[in-house]
Amino acid sequence: MPTPRRGYPSDLTDAQWALIEPMLPEPNTDGRPEKHPRREVVNAILYVVRSGCPWRYLPADLPPWQTVYWYFNRWEEAGVTEKLLAALRVKARVQAGREPEPRGIIDSQSVKGADTVGAESRGYDTGKKINGRKRFIVTDTLGLLVTVWVLAASWQDRDGAKGALVAATLAVPSMRHVFADQGFAGRLVDWARDTLRTTVDIVRKPPDQRGFAVHPRRWVVERTLAWLTACRRLARDYERVPENSEAIIRWAAIAGTARRITRGEPAQRRTRRTFTWT
């Protein structure tokens, strides 16, 4: 008899899995069935992202952590998360009545690095007084992630943003207008105009502002950063290499975008599922 397992809150619903499954690579098993269902592998990745547990601490009713981590790396090498993110973002924009190709908003976030983060890829942000890494993200005007770039926290915004802007231009070639805060002002604006033919529009604080205020355009990307850090794996940086940090962020964004698209759909098969592992 197959052993049933209770669903976890991070599990994909049927509607969400229907969005993701067709975009995963074809199995390379020489005609043999895969030992573990792919849906359960994705659920295990999302469990790590949402709960923040180490890979080795995955519950026993999910596939073995070695298998999950192997898929995580294999799919990342194949660019699966970037393709998934792009396809889901376009679908979400069309569903919202927006043009498929967006304008962008860039921001950065410094997070503490765990002791698993190597010294060669971490730094100290003197402004935020944080020892760890800095995440540069570009979103569209709905707050949907376009690209992410992870560097040591010691990088200045105007320097570290170059990689993120290049990646955003490659992901969405028509994106030629990006909003940013005052930390990105200066030579980055000239570099983006001359090198990428992209306008970096600096959204400045009103001169009479006192205390906290929500700024047009900027609040969208700040909300996205808040959404991402609601995933415990992203509350600080635990990954040995920056590329894995970027992959974890993309998985968090993929799950959030899939929920957005399927909002209102019945959460079927989330509470209990039955699989046969051979």
C-alpha beads as a LAMMPS data file, in Angstrom:
LAMMPS data file: protein, C-alpha beads

278 atoms
277 bonds

1 atom types
1 bond types

-500.0 500.0 xlo xhi
-500.0 500.0 ylo yhi
-500.0 500.0 zlo zhi

Masses

1 110.0

Atoms # bond

1 1 1 0.000 0.000 0.000
2 1 1 1.329 3.477 -0.883
3 1 1 1.947 5.666 2.115
4 1 1 -0.097 8.887 2.198
5 1 1 1.501 12.073 3.448
6 1 1 -0.067 15.206 4.767
7 1 1 0.484 18.229 2.605
8 1 1 2.640 21.123 3.756
9 1 1 1.534 24.772 3.359
10 1 1 4.376 25.275 0.861
11 1 1 3.113 22.484 -1.445
12 1 1 1.911 23.357 -4.927
13 1 1 -1.776 23.103 -5.670
14 1 1 -2.960 21.250 -8.765
15 1 1 -3.417 24.529 -10.632
16 1 1 0.074 25.745 -9.706
17 1 1 1.665 22.444 -10.697
18 1 1 -0.141 22.599 -14.055
19 1 1 1.667 25.891 -14.710
20 1 1 5.120 24.620 -13.753
21 1 1 5.200 21.016 -14.951
22 1 1 5.294 21.686 -18.731
23 1 1 8.326 23.958 -18.332
24 1 1 10.548 21.415 -16.578
25 1 1 13.152 19.600 -18.735
26 1 1 12.355 16.204 -20.126
27 1 1 13.641 13.384 -17.880
28 1 1 16.867 11.746 -18.993
29 1 1 16.395 8.253 -17.614
30 1 1 16.868 6.052 -20.733
31 1 1 13.188 5.186 -20.744
32 1 1 13.030 4.239 -17.078
33 1 1 10.506 6.044 -14.857
34 1 1 11.960 8.568 -12.451
35 1 1 12.218 7.203 -8.937
36 1 1 10.586 10.216 -7.265
37 1 1 7.687 12.292 -8.642
38 1 1 8.859 15.641 -9.926
39 1 1 6.038 17.407 -8.176
40 1 1 7.361 16.111 -4.862
41 1 1 10.868 17.282 -5.761
42 1 1 9.566 20.803 -6.434
43 1 1 7.522 20.660 -3.225
44 1 1 10.690 19.714 -1.325
45 1 1 12.611 22.668 -2.817
46 1 1 9.783 25.024 -1.852
47 1 1 9.696 23.498 1.638
48 1 1 13.360 24.453 2.101
49 1 1 12.729 27.947 0.698
50 1 1 9.730 28.634 2.889
51 1 1 10.759 26.909 6.130
52 1 1 14.452 27.786 6.007
53 1 1 15.582 24.290 7.036
54 1 1 18.907 22.844 5.799
55 1 1 18.656 20.414 2.902
56 1 1 19.619 17.543 5.203
57 1 1 16.660 18.358 7.460
58 1 1 13.979 17.693 4.853
59 1 1 11.139 15.603 6.321
60 1 1 11.316 11.885 5.694
61 1 1 8.018 11.885 3.766
62 1 1 9.589 14.045 1.028
63 1 1 12.175 12.696 -1.429
64 1 1 15.711 12.216 -0.018
65 1 1 17.602 15.490 0.323
66 1 1 20.417 14.238 -1.934
67 1 1 17.897 13.702 -4.745
68 1 1 16.250 17.080 -4.183
69 1 1 19.572 18.912 -4.110
70 1 1 20.693 17.093 -7.270
71 1 1 17.583 18.292 -9.114
72 1 1 18.019 21.783 -7.667
73 1 1 21.524 22.011 -9.148
74 1 1 20.704 20.246 -12.416
75 1 1 17.732 22.496 -13.141
76 1 1 19.757 25.572 -12.254
77 1 1 22.514 24.596 -14.678
78 1 1 19.820 24.217 -17.356
79 1 1 18.422 27.705 -16.631
80 1 1 15.049 26.290 -15.584
81 1 1 14.263 28.892 -12.909
82 1 1 14.971 31.794 -15.266
83 1 1 12.681 30.310 -17.935
84 1 1 9.955 29.544 -15.395
85 1 1 10.141 33.026 -13.924
86 1 1 9.942 34.711 -17.332
87 1 1 6.983 32.611 -18.529
88 1 1 5.006 33.038 -15.303
89 1 1 5.676 36.792 -15.218
90 1 1 4.314 37.249 -18.740
91 1 1 1.252 35.135 -17.885
92 1 1 0.609 37.153 -14.706
93 1 1 0.954 40.469 -16.567
94 1 1 -1.434 39.412 -19.319
95 1 1 -3.889 38.173 -16.697
96 1 1 -3.694 41.605 -15.026
97 1 1 -4.381 43.366 -18.334
98 1 1 -0.837 44.702 -18.703
99 1 1 1.496 44.635 -21.676
100 1 1 3.695 41.507 -21.636
101 1 1 6.919 43.561 -21.676
102 1 1 7.354 45.816 -18.632
103 1 1 9.273 48.780 -17.339
104 1 1 11.516 47.990 -14.393
105 1 1 12.334 49.034 -10.845
106 1 1 15.665 48.248 -9.178
107 1 1 16.578 48.082 -5.509
108 1 1 19.074 46.354 -3.227
109 1 1 18.910 44.600 0.121
110 1 1 21.797 43.687 2.420
111 1 1 21.323 40.539 4.515
112 1 1 23.490 38.890 7.120
113 1 1 25.517 35.932 5.958
114 1 1 25.488 32.669 7.903
115 1 1 28.753 30.899 8.697
116 1 1 28.194 28.767 5.578
117 1 1 28.856 31.841 3.392
118 1 1 32.478 31.850 2.284
119 1 1 34.740 34.814 3.028
120 1 1 35.430 35.319 -0.685
121 1 1 31.768 36.131 -1.437
122 1 1 30.781 38.166 1.609
123 1 1 31.511 41.740 2.681
124 1 1 30.566 44.488 5.105
125 1 1 27.908 47.085 4.309
126 1 1 29.065 50.092 6.332
127 1 1 25.787 51.947 5.831
128 1 1 23.573 49.124 7.124
129 1 1 26.288 47.653 9.376
130 1 1 25.687 44.193 7.954
131 1 1 28.271 41.507 7.251
132 1 1 26.995 39.298 4.475
133 1 1 25.690 39.676 0.943
134 1 1 23.707 42.211 -1.025
135 1 1 20.809 41.306 -3.311
136 1 1 20.079 43.485 -6.318
137 1 1 16.639 42.798 -7.786
138 1 1 14.795 44.219 -10.765
139 1 1 11.013 43.903 -10.790
140 1 1 8.299 45.068 -13.137
141 1 1 5.744 47.684 -12.088
142 1 1 3.548 44.941 -10.584
143 1 1 6.393 43.837 -8.313
144 1 1 7.056 40.601 -10.243
145 1 1 10.711 39.579 -10.229
146 1 1 12.609 40.045 -13.484
147 1 1 16.143 39.267 -12.342
148 1 1 18.329 38.995 -9.254
149 1 1 22.056 39.576 -8.789
150 1 1 23.842 38.624 -5.530
151 1 1 27.181 40.127 -4.496
152 1 1 29.143 40.775 -1.332
153 1 1 27.448 43.382 0.876
154 1 1 30.448 45.695 0.487
155 1 1 29.444 46.573 -3.093
156 1 1 28.092 50.073 -3.631
157 1 1 24.621 50.237 -5.178
158 1 1 25.754 52.164 -8.226
159 1 1 28.457 49.559 -8.988
160 1 1 26.636 46.355 -8.131
161 1 1 23.549 47.411 -10.063
162 1 1 25.383 47.092 -13.379
163 1 1 25.193 43.296 -13.394
164 1 1 21.514 43.357 -12.461
165 1 1 20.716 45.836 -15.227
166 1 1 22.613 43.789 -17.817
167 1 1 20.749 40.638 -16.708
168 1 1 17.415 42.487 -16.856
169 1 1 18.183 43.733 -20.370
170 1 1 18.997 40.183 -21.482
171 1 1 15.834 38.833 -19.846
172 1 1 13.580 41.570 -21.247
173 1 1 15.309 43.282 -24.203
174 1 1 12.531 45.861 -24.492
175 1 1 13.043 47.075 -20.910
176 1 1 14.636 50.488 -21.472
177 1 1 13.260 52.439 -18.512
178 1 1 14.133 51.528 -14.916
179 1 1 13.173 53.416 -11.758
180 1 1 15.629 53.584 -8.850
181 1 1 16.223 55.395 -5.568
182 1 1 18.899 57.960 -4.806
183 1 1 21.486 55.321 -3.927
184 1 1 21.767 54.533 -7.641
185 1 1 22.256 58.149 -8.753
186 1 1 25.482 59.363 -10.335
187 1 1 27.673 57.567 -12.815
188 1 1 25.351 54.532 -13.040
189 1 1 22.772 56.696 -14.819
190 1 1 25.325 57.714 -17.448
191 1 1 26.674 54.170 -17.785
192 1 1 23.187 52.707 -18.337
193 1 1 22.348 55.370 -20.921
194 1 1 25.607 54.982 -22.870
195 1 1 26.138 51.221 -22.557
196 1 1 22.659 49.693 -22.351
197 1 1 20.623 52.504 -23.946
198 1 1 18.499 52.334 -20.802
199 1 1 17.110 55.250 -18.806
200 1 1 17.609 54.957 -15.038
201 1 1 14.996 57.295 -13.573
202 1 1 15.944 58.358 -10.027
203 1 1 12.907 58.749 -7.742
204 1 1 14.003 61.309 -5.153
205 1 1 12.564 62.067 -1.744
206 1 1 10.520 65.268 -1.507
207 1 1 12.696 67.979 0.071
208 1 1 10.143 68.556 2.840
209 1 1 9.744 64.894 3.797
210 1 1 10.032 64.070 7.500
211 1 1 10.080 60.451 8.620
212 1 1 8.858 57.504 6.575
213 1 1 6.825 58.041 3.410
214 1 1 5.746 55.765 0.576
215 1 1 7.340 56.887 -2.675
216 1 1 5.806 56.366 -6.107
217 1 1 7.335 53.428 -8.016
218 1 1 9.832 52.550 -5.268
219 1 1 7.293 50.989 -2.911
220 1 1 6.591 48.224 -5.405
221 1 1 10.106 46.776 -5.334
222 1 1 10.349 47.286 -1.566
223 1 1 7.151 45.262 -1.176
224 1 1 8.679 42.490 -3.278
225 1 1 11.742 42.390 -1.035
226 1 1 9.413 42.085 1.957
227 1 1 7.569 39.211 0.264
228 1 1 10.825 37.416 -0.458
229 1 1 12.195 37.724 3.057
230 1 1 8.959 36.228 4.413
231 1 1 10.590 32.988 3.235
232 1 1 12.822 31.958 6.107
233 1 1 15.592 30.704 3.832
234 1 1 15.913 34.319 2.630
235 1 1 15.821 36.018 6.044
236 1 1 19.596 35.760 5.840
237 1 1 21.983 34.231 3.301
238 1 1 22.896 30.591 3.957
239 1 1 24.201 29.595 0.518
240 1 1 27.850 28.745 -0.087
241 1 1 27.911 30.419 -3.486
242 1 1 25.980 33.496 -4.737
243 1 1 24.520 31.518 -7.644
244 1 1 22.602 29.315 -5.208
245 1 1 21.331 32.428 -3.420
246 1 1 19.973 33.713 -6.719
247 1 1 18.332 30.345 -7.429
248 1 1 16.605 30.268 -4.030
249 1 1 15.268 33.793 -4.622
250 1 1 13.943 32.786 -8.038
251 1 1 12.186 29.732 -6.565
252 1 1 10.535 31.973 -3.968
253 1 1 9.400 34.329 -6.740
254 1 1 8.173 31.414 -8.881
255 1 1 5.992 30.152 -6.026
256 1 1 4.627 33.646 -5.378
257 1 1 3.865 34.313 -9.044
258 1 1 2.155 30.933 -9.440
259 1 1 -0.034 31.731 -6.425
260 1 1 -0.878 35.082 -7.957
261 1 1 -1.934 33.534 -11.268
262 1 1 -4.054 30.827 -9.635
263 1 1 -5.614 33.073 -6.998
264 1 1 -9.236 32.018 -6.592
265 1 1 -8.567 28.487 -7.851
266 1 1 -9.542 25.701 -5.411
267 1 1 -6.502 24.434 -3.471
268 1 1 -7.082 20.845 -4.541
269 1 1 -4.801 18.061 -3.397
270 1 1 -2.791 20.275 -1.111
271 1 1 -3.971 18.704 2.149
272 1 1 -3.238 15.074 1.371
273 1 1 -1.603 13.229 -1.502
274 1 1 -0.626 9.656 -2.208
275 1 1 2.493 8.664 -4.159
276 1 1 4.084 5.336 -4.862
277 1 1 7.892 5.407 -4.798
278 1 1 9.642 2.557 -6.530

Bonds

1 1 1 2
2 1 2 3
3 1 3 4
4 1 4 5
5 1 5 6
6 1 6 7
7 1 7 8
8 1 8 9
9 1 9 10
10 1 10 11
11 1 11 12
12 1 12 13
13 1 13 14
14 1 14 15
15 1 15 16
16 1 16 17
17 1 17 18
18 1 18 19
19 1 19 20
20 1 20 21
21 1 21 22
22 1 22 23
23 1 23 24
24 1 24 25
25 1 25 26
26 1 26 27
27 1 27 28
28 1 28 29
29 1 29 30
30 1 30 31
31 1 31 32
32 1 32 33
33 1 33 34
34 1 34 35
35 1 35 36
36 1 36 37
37 1 37 38
38 1 38 39
39 1 39 40
40 1 40 41
41 1 41 42
42 1 42 43
43 1 43 44
44 1 44 45
45 1 45 46
46 1 46 47
47 1 47 48
48 1 48 49
49 1 49 50
50 1 50 51
51 1 51 52
52 1 52 53
53 1 53 54
54 1 54 55
55 1 55 56
56 1 56 57
57 1 57 58
58 1 58 59
59 1 59 60
60 1 60 61
61 1 61 62
62 1 62 63
63 1 63 64
64 1 64 65
65 1 65 66
66 1 66 67
67 1 67 68
68 1 68 69
69 1 69 70
70 1 70 71
71 1 71 72
72 1 72 73
73 1 73 74
74 1 74 75
75 1 75 76
76 1 76 77
77 1 77 78
78 1 78 79
79 1 79 80
80 1 80 81
81 1 81 82
82 1 82 83
83 1 83 84
84 1 84 85
85 1 85 86
86 1 86 87
87 1 87 88
88 1 88 89
89 1 89 90
90 1 90 91
91 1 91 92
92 1 92 93
93 1 93 94
94 1 94 95
95 1 95 96
96 1 96 97
97 1 97 98
98 1 98 99
99 1 99 100
100 1 100 101
101 1 101 102
102 1 102 103
103 1 103 104
104 1 104 105
105 1 105 106
106 1 106 107
107 1 107 108
108 1 108 109
109 1 109 110
110 1 110 111
111 1 111 112
112 1 112 113
113 1 113 114
114 1 114 115
115 1 115 116
116 1 116 117
117 1 117 118
118 1 118 119
119 1 119 120
120 1 120 121
121 1 121 122
122 1 122 123
123 1 123 124
124 1 124 125
125 1 125 126
126 1 126 127
127 1 127 128
128 1 128 129
129 1 129 130
130 1 130 131
131 1 131 132
132 1 132 133
133 1 133 134
134 1 134 135
135 1 135 136
136 1 136 137
137 1 137 138
138 1 138 139
139 1 139 140
140 1 140 141
141 1 141 142
142 1 142 143
143 1 143 144
144 1 144 145
145 1 145 146
146 1 146 147
147 1 147 148
148 1 148 149
149 1 149 150
150 1 150 151
151 1 151 152
152 1 152 153
153 1 153 154
154 1 154 155
155 1 155 156
156 1 156 157
157 1 157 158
158 1 158 159
159 1 159 160
160 1 160 161
161 1 161 162
162 1 162 163
163 1 163 164
164 1 164 165
165 1 165 166
166 1 166 167
167 1 167 168
168 1 168 169
169 1 169 170
170 1 170 171
171 1 171 172
172 1 172 173
173 1 173 174
174 1 174 175
175 1 175 176
176 1 176 177
177 1 177 178
178 1 178 179
179 1 179 180
180 1 180 181
181 1 181 182
182 1 182 183
183 1 183 184
184 1 184 185
185 1 185 186
186 1 186 187
187 1 187 188
188 1 188 189
189 1 189 190
190 1 190 191
191 1 191 192
192 1 192 193
193 1 193 194
194 1 194 195
195 1 195 196
196 1 196 197
197 1 197 198
198 1 198 199
199 1 199 200
200 1 200 201
201 1 201 202
202 1 202 203
203 1 203 204
204 1 204 205
205 1 205 206
206 1 206 207
207 1 207 208
208 1 208 209
209 1 209 210
210 1 210 211
211 1 211 212
212 1 212 213
213 1 213 214
214 1 214 215
215 1 215 216
216 1 216 217
217 1 217 218
218 1 218 219
219 1 219 220
220 1 220 221
221 1 221 222
222 1 222 223
223 1 223 224
224 1 224 225
225 1 225 226
226 1 226 227
227 1 227 228
228 1 228 229
229 1 229 230
230 1 230 231
231 1 231 232
232 1 232 233
233 1 233 234
234 1 234 235
235 1 235 236
236 1 236 237
237 1 237 238
238 1 238 239
239 1 239 240
240 1 240 241
241 1 241 242
242 1 242 243
243 1 243 244
244 1 244 245
245 1 245 246
246 1 246 247
247 1 247 248
248 1 248 249
249 1 249 250
250 1 250 251
251 1 251 252
252 1 252 253
253 1 253 254
254 1 254 255
255 1 255 256
256 1 256 257
257 1 257 258
258 1 258 259
259 1 259 260
260 1 260 261
261 1 261 262
262 1 262 263
263 1 263 264
264 1 264 265
265 1 265 266
266 1 266 267
267 1 267 268
268 1 268 269
269 1 269 270
270 1 270 271
271 1 271 272
272 1 272 273
273 1 273 274
274 1 274 275
275 1 275 276
276 1 276 277
277 1 277 278
